[in-house]
């Protein structure tokens, strides 16, 4: 059985967007499914991690076509310079407006017609059983939709994030015509796909209002995070956040609580170390300084996936931040599942009654504190610090094997074969 996977993010792309389908492709052949990947030839990825190229199975076919990205006109950068921030233009009001109102659903829309033409020619001489598209960028779904209409093929549309409800959409200041066009495009994808795949049960319920069939397969972890290499824990009471940190996830309450605990207890101030590994919004840095935590904070910046894993394993406490936006109950960041394998306590700030809370409870891996629950956050940090001082700060994660990429791919293979 052969599946064509249409994805913008593919090695050497770095960051979380590439992991899901890189890992699915890695294991699909174990279940008698041959993946063929279609991706971009000259992508302007915000981050690159060339080490991920080694994870691409040597025997699979990867089709590539060049893409023209209008964002390159707006973002001057030196060759190989790495861009930062959340979604290219969100740090500039004018460019955000242009992005949100003239490139619908996203700037990759200019790749749709040329991709359909190229893949249509490929399909004439190559048999494909199922097409899979993954977004964002959601333009990938438009490619799949046109191909399936022309060839009467089965189609799975994978939503790693929502479309019209994507948490940073508000930054684009979309006018009503742009919002309506996005809604219309999203609706046609949801109604025409044979199966909509997504990453959480909350999103599954949301998409099920329009789609004929919806399945949830979370993100997960892979073998590289299960190494037995001895890594010494940080000597300080380290609270570490690994990954991109957008302004929507700014943990203002955390900084307030840490500042108050530092004033209350000088030893806490001496022991405290806050680590940010990955790009972080400048607004968040200002809040850190305002709360007199700059001397306790280290900004390490973007690192390779392997280095990120090392930082996870040596942290005293792992910080997980959910964007404080509408429908945040369904947001499950990819880093959660690697956090689970680090066997370090997870302190999450987000909705207390969402998918994240259910997973942390069922795995005994940590706690979720509500966005505005200052009292609970103070209690939890005090508790963690007391355990750290006693040398007993640890966690015993349970039932995490279900989130191994191999097991998740087995679930995916059953869905592919069923349609």
N, C-alpha and C positions, 0 to 999 in steps of 0.2 A: 504494500500500500504506500502511495506517495502523497506527501502534503507539501504545498507551496506556502512558505511563511514570508509574509511581507512585513518588513520591519525597518524603521529608520535607524534605530540604535543597534549597532553591531560592532564587535572589536575592529579597530582600536578604541571605540567609544568607552569612556569611563563613566563612573557614576552608577546610580541604581537602575536607570532605564534599560541598560543592556543585560542585566543579570538574568531576568526571568526567561527570556527566550534563548539566550545562550545556553542555559542549563537544560531547558526542555530539549533543545537540539542535541545536546550532549548525550541524553539518555533515550531518546525516542527509538533509536535503532534496536534497543534491548527488547522492544515490544513490537517488532516486525513492522515498523513504520519508517520509511525513508524520508527525511526532511530535505527539501531544497529551499535555500534561503535567497530571497531577493532583497537587496539593500542598496545603499548609495555608494558611489565610487569616490566621491570627493567631499564628504560631509564636513561641515564646519561645526564639529562637536565642541560643546563648552568645555569638556574635559576629556583627556585621553589616558588610557591605561594599556600600553602595548603588551603588557604581560598577559592580558586576556586572550590575545591571538592564539596563544598556546593551548587554550581550552577548546578551540574549534576543532571538531573531529576532522582528521585529515582526509577522510574518504567522502565527505559530503560536498555537494555542489553548491557554490555560492555565486549567484548571478548579481552583477553590479551594473548600475547605470549612473552617469553623472547627474547631478542635481544643481539647479540654479537657485540660490537662496537670496531673496531680496534683503534679508537682514545683513548680508555682507556689505551692502552699500552704506549701512548705517554704523557699523562697528569697525572702525579702523583698528587693525591689530597687526603686530609684527608676525612674521612667519613663526609658527609654532607657539606663539604666545597663547596662554590659556585664558579664556573668558571666565568671568565669575558672575554671581548673582543667580536669581531664581529662574527666570525665563527670558533671557536675552534683554528685552526692552523694558522690563518692569521698573528699572531704576531711572527711567527718563519719561516724564509725563507725556511729552509730545509723541515720542516713539511708541509708547504704550498705546496711545490713542490710534495711531496709524496701524499698529499691529492688530489691534482688536477690531477695527472697523473696515480695513481694506484687505486683509489677508484672512479669509474665512474658509475653513476653520482655523488655519494656521499658515505660516509662510511656506510650508512644504506643499501647498496646494498646486504650485506651478510644476510639480513633478508628476502629477496625476496622469495627464494625457499622454505624455511621453512614455510613462511606465506601462500604461495600458497597451499602447502600441507595441512596445518591446515584448511584453509578456504574452500578448495575443499571438505574436509570431512564434514565440517559444512553445506555446500550447499546441500549435498546429502539428508539431513534430515530436512532442513529448507528452506522455499521459500523466495527468494529475488527478487524484481522487478528491482531494479536499484543499480549499484555499483557506489560509488563516491570516488575518490581519491583526496587528497589535498597535494600539495607540494609548497615549499620545506619542507623536503627533497624529491626530485623528484623520488626517488626509489619507493615511494608509488604508483606512476603511473604504474610502471612496474609490481607490484603485481596485480593491477586492470586489466591491459592489458591481462595478462596470464589467469586470472580467466574468463574474458569475452570471450576470445577465446575458452576456454574449455566448457563454459556453455551457450554461445549465449545470454548473458545478455546485457542490455543497460548500458552505461557507461558515467559518467560525470567526466571530469578531471579538477580539480580546480587549477589554477595557482595563488597563492597569490603573487608570484614574478616570473619574467622570469626564464628561464632555462639557455640557453647558453648566454643570455644577462644579467645575474644576476650581479649586480654592483660590487661585490667583487671577481668575477671570475679572474680578472687580477692578483690578489694577488697570484694565484695558479701557475702562470708561466707554463701554459699547453703547452705541445708539440703538434705538428700537429696531431698525432694519437689520442691523448686524446680529442682535440677539435672536430675532425671528428667523433669520437665515440659518443660524447655528442650530436652533431648535428643530427646524425643518430637516436639516441634514442629519442630525442625530436620530430623529424619528425614523427616517428612511432606512438608516443602518440597523436600528434596533428591530424594525418590523420585517426587514428582508433577510437578515442573517438567519441561517438554520439554527444556529446556537450562539448566544452571547455568553462569553466567558468573562468573569471578573474576579476580584481578589478578596472580597469579604461578603459575608452574609447580608449585611445591611445594604450594600450596593446591589446584591442579587435581588433583594426585595424591591428596590427602586426600579431597576431595569425590567423586572417582571411585569410592571404595569403596562409595558408596551411590547416587549419581545415575546416571541412564541415559545422560546425555551431559554432558560438562563442557568448556568452552572457556576459555582464558585470554587476556584482553586487558589489558595493563598500563595504568596511568595514563600521562600524557604531558605534553607542553608545547604551547603554542599560539603564534600569531604575536606576541602582545604581549611575549613574552620575547626575540624576535629583533630588537628595535629596534637600530639602528646608532648611537643616541645615545651620544656620547662620555661615558663615566663614568670619573672618575679613581679609581685604586686607592687604598685606605687607605694612608697613609704609614707607619703602624705595622704590625707583623707581626700582622695581625688574623686571628683564628680565629672565624668567625661561624656561628651556628646560627639558622636561620630557621624559625619554626613553634612549635606547642605542644610543651612539653617536660614529659611526665609523669614521675612518680617512678620508673616502671619503666625509664626510659631514662637515669636519673641516671649521668653518666660519672665516677664516683668515681675510677677509675683515671687518667683524663685529668687531673683536678685534682692528683692525687698527682704525676704525671710533670711537669706544668708547674711545680709548686712546686719539685721537685727540680732541674729545669733552671734555674729562676730563682736558686736558691741557688748552683748550680755556676757560673753565668755571669751576672754583674750586667748585662751588655749585653742579654742575652735578657730579663731582667726589665724593663728600660727600654723595650724594643721591643714587648713583648707587649701585645696588646689582645684581650680576649675579648668578643664581642658576642652577646647573646641578644635576638633580635627575635621577640617573641611571649610568650605566658604561660608562666611557668616555676614549677615547684613550689617552695614555700618551703623544703622539705627540701634541695633542690639549692643554694639560696642559702646555707644554713648550711654545706654542704660547701665551697663556694667560700671562705667566710670562714675556715673551719678551716685551709685550705691557703694562707692569706695572699695570696689572689688578688683580694680585693675591690677594691683600687685599680686593678687591671688590667682590671676587668670593667665593662661597661655593660649595663644592663637597659633595653631600648628599649620593650618592651611590644608590644601588638598594633598592626599597621599595615595599611593597605589592601594588596590584592594587588599593585598597581603599585609601591608603596613597597617591598614585600618583594622584588620583582624587582631594584630598584635596589641594595638591600643585598647581594643575591647577587652582582651584577656587580662591586661594588667591594671585596669581601672578598679578602684575600690567600689564605686557605684557607677552604673551606666544610666545616663539620662536619655529619656525618650520624650520627644515633644511633638504633639499633634497640632496642626494648624487650628487656631481658634476661629472657625468659620461655621457656617450652616452645614448641617448634615455631616459633621465631623465624626459621628458614631461609626461610620463605615470606613474610615481611613486607617489602613494598616501599612505603616511604612516598612519597606523591605528590610531595613536594618534590625527590626524586631527579632526576626528569626535567627539572625546571626548572634544577636545579643543573648538569645536563649542558650546557645551552645557555650558561651563564655563562662557560664556558671558564676556570674556576678549579679548582685541584686540590681534589679531594674526599677528605677524611679521614673514613672511616666506622669506627664501632665497632659490631661485631655479629658474627654467625656467619661464619666465614671460608669455609665451604662452602655458601653459600645462593644464592638467586636474585640478591641484591644483588651478591655477589662476581662472579658470572658476567657481569652487565651492566657493572660497572666494568672488568673485564678486557677485554671485547669492545669497549668504547668508549674504552679507554685514558684514562679520566677520573679515576682515583684508586685508592685502596687500602682494603681492609677489614682492620681489626685485631681479633682476637678479644677478647671481653669481659675476659679475664684475662691477655692477652699483653702484659705490661708492657715486656719487652725490645723487642719489635717496635714498640710505640707510641713508645718513647723514640727508637729509631733513625729512625722515619719523621718525627717532629717535628724532630729534629736536621737531617735531610736537607732538609726544607721550609724551615727557618730559614736554613740555609746558602745555599740558592738565593735566598731573599729578600734576604740581605745582598749577594749578587752581582748582584742585579737580574735574575735569570733564572728567577724563580718563575712558571711558566705551564704550561698544559696544552693539548694539541691533541686535543680529543674527536673520535672517529671514529664513523661509522655511527649517528649519532643521529637521522637523518631518519625512521627506522622508528617513532620514538616521537612524531612529530607527531600532534596530535589528528585531523587530517584523514585521515591514513593509518590510524590506529586505528579511526576511524569507518567507513572503507571495510571493514575486517575485520569490524566489527560488522554492517554491512549485509549482508554475505555470510551471516553466521550467521542473521540474521533471516529472510532469504529462503529459507534452506535448511530451516527448520522448518515 
